[in-house]
Amino acid sequence: MTLDANRAAARRESPGGAVEIRGLSVALGTGARRVEAVRDLDLRVEGGELVSLLGPSGCGKSTILNAVAGYVAPERGSIVVGGERVEGPGPSRGMVFQQSSLLPWKTVLNNVGFGLKMRGVPERERREASRRLLSLVGLSGFEDAYPAQLSGGMRQRVEIARVLITEPRVVLMDEPFSALDAQTRLSMQELLLDVFRQVRTTVLFVTHDIDEAIFLSDRIALMTRRPCRVGAEIAVPFGRPRTAAIVGSGEFAAIKRRCLEALRDERAAAAHRHDLEAQTSA
Ligand SMILES: Nc1ncnc2c1ncn2[C@@H]1O[C@H](COP(=O)(O)OP(=O)(O)OP(=O)(O)O)[C@@H](O)[C@H]1O
């Protein structure tokens, strides 16, 4: 499928909501420790689209996800998910973190069903839905295991199931695979592509790995240094379903070159901004 046909199909089939971020500015800390993490950020993600935020460490990517999740309040600007303005945490958004957030004293099945339990869903329904989600992430047979008995990759599969079970309009993923070894990471990326093919929700994915961003995304937003905003956007022209075979293609290499060039341009622009600020304050 071409990129446009792919996007149109995603919008048609997706239970995901569009994410619209306008003029977002977020500051963290107070007083002398105040850090302007995000400034005047505009970004729109269509329903059913997977968009990666790619940028240097510490630029403010997690802060953007935290703002969309409603964990931090913006100083200025607005965030709308599925037509509803974000005013705080809520069920329309589900977050997968780099570190496991599973409850160690609960079995895999009960961890996955926990969100439904909080909503008062009866046990039988919960168990059925949890088993279905565990099968989706390839973990049938591990229902009664405890998180400590699982590998890092398996725990992240449970995290994905745990988030998807409540059917959020957008899934926020904050470097979910960066603590995994290279091989497990690749198989998790393939798993995510497969899950995303079946549950075509909206995904906002934070990474600083260029290959990962290209492999997974419909579009990559290249972030500037702090205060963070979108410096450039690159469409990824691979249709779906996609396989690891695309990684060796010339087209993949060309997109990677464009990402690297854009990141280099941003580094040069940031150095220039820094020099100007130093001159102004001298
Ligand atoms: N509570 C806080 N008070 C002050 N500064 C903070 C606070 N939390 C984070 N920061 C700073 O805000 C900036 C943005 O942090 P953020 O975690 O959003 O960046 P990031 O791009 O996700 O980084 P990484 O890729 O390393 O995870 C960083 O420079 C960080 O040091």
The ligand as an SDF file (V2000), in Angstrom:
LIG
                    3D

 31 33  0  0  0  0  0  0  0  0999 V2000
   11.3430   17.8410   37.6920 N   0  0  0  0  0  0  0  0  0  0  0  0
   12.2280   18.4580   36.9210 C   0  0  0  0  0  0  0  0  0  0  0  0
   12.7360   19.6480   37.2780 N   0  0  0  0  0  0  0  0  0  0  0  0
   13.6160   20.2950   36.4890 C   0  0  0  0  0  0  0  0  0  0  0  0
   14.0760   19.8170   35.3110 N   0  0  0  0  0  0  0  0  0  0  0  0
   13.6130   18.6290   34.9050 C   0  0  0  0  0  0  0  0  0  0  0  0
   12.6680   17.8710   35.6800 C   0  0  0  0  0  0  0  0  0  0  0  0
   12.3920   16.7230   34.9940 N   0  0  0  0  0  0  0  0  0  0  0  0
   13.1390   16.7620   33.8560 C   0  0  0  0  0  0  0  0  0  0  0  0
   13.8760   17.8900   33.7970 N   0  0  0  0  0  0  0  0  0  0  0  0
   14.7610   18.3150   32.7130 C   0  0  0  0  0  0  0  0  0  0  0  0
   13.9210   18.6510   31.6090 O   0  0  0  0  0  0  0  0  0  0  0  0
   14.5250   18.2790   30.3760 C   0  0  0  0  0  0  0  0  0  0  0  0
   13.5900   17.4460   29.5560 C   0  0  0  0  0  0  0  0  0  0  0  0
   13.4480   16.1590   30.1580 O   0  0  0  0  0  0  0  0  0  0  0  0
   12.7730   14.9450   29.3660 P   0  0  0  0  0  0  0  0  0  0  0  0
   12.8160   13.7640   30.2800 O   0  0  0  0  0  0  0  0  0  0  0  0
   11.4540   15.3640   28.8340 O   0  0  0  0  0  0  0  0  0  0  0  0
   13.7800   14.7320   28.1280 O   0  0  0  0  0  0  0  0  0  0  0  0
   13.9120   13.5130   27.1140 P   0  0  0  0  0  0  0  0  0  0  0  0
   14.1160   14.0990   25.7630 O   0  0  0  0  0  0  0  0  0  0  0  0
   12.7630   12.5720   27.2680 O   0  0  0  0  0  0  0  0  0  0  0  0
   15.2570   12.8300   27.6250 O   0  0  0  0  0  0  0  0  0  0  0  0
   15.7680   11.3220   27.5250 P   0  0  0  0  0  0  0  0  0  0  0  0
   15.8260   10.9780   26.0700 O   0  0  0  0  0  0  0  0  0  0  0  0
   17.1200   11.3840   28.1650 O   0  0  0  0  0  0  0  0  0  0  0  0
   14.7910   10.4810   28.2980 O   0  0  0  0  0  0  0  0  0  0  0  0
   15.8130   17.5500   30.7470 C   0  0  0  0  0  0  0  0  0  0  0  0
   16.8830   18.4280   30.5230 O   0  0  0  0  0  0  0  0  0  0  0  0
   15.6650   17.2030   32.2190 C   0  0  0  0  0  0  0  0  0  0  0  0
   16.9140   17.2190   32.8560 O   0  0  0  0  0  0  0  0  0  0  0  0
  1  2  1  0
  2  3  1  0
  2  7  2  0
  3  4  2  0
  4  5  1  0
  5  6  2  0
  6  7  1  0
  6 10  1  0
  7  8  1  0
  8  9  2  0
  9 10  1  0
 10 11  1  0
 11 12  1  0
 11 30  1  0
 12 13  1  0
 13 14  1  0
 13 28  1  0
 14 15  1  0
 15 16  1  0
 16 17  2  0
 16 18  1  0
 16 19  1  0
 19 20  1  0
 20 21  2  0
 20 22  1  0
 20 23  1  0
 23 24  1  0
 24 25  2  0
 24 26  1  0
 24 27  1  0
 28 29  1  0
 28 30  1  0
 30 31  1  0
M  END
$$$$
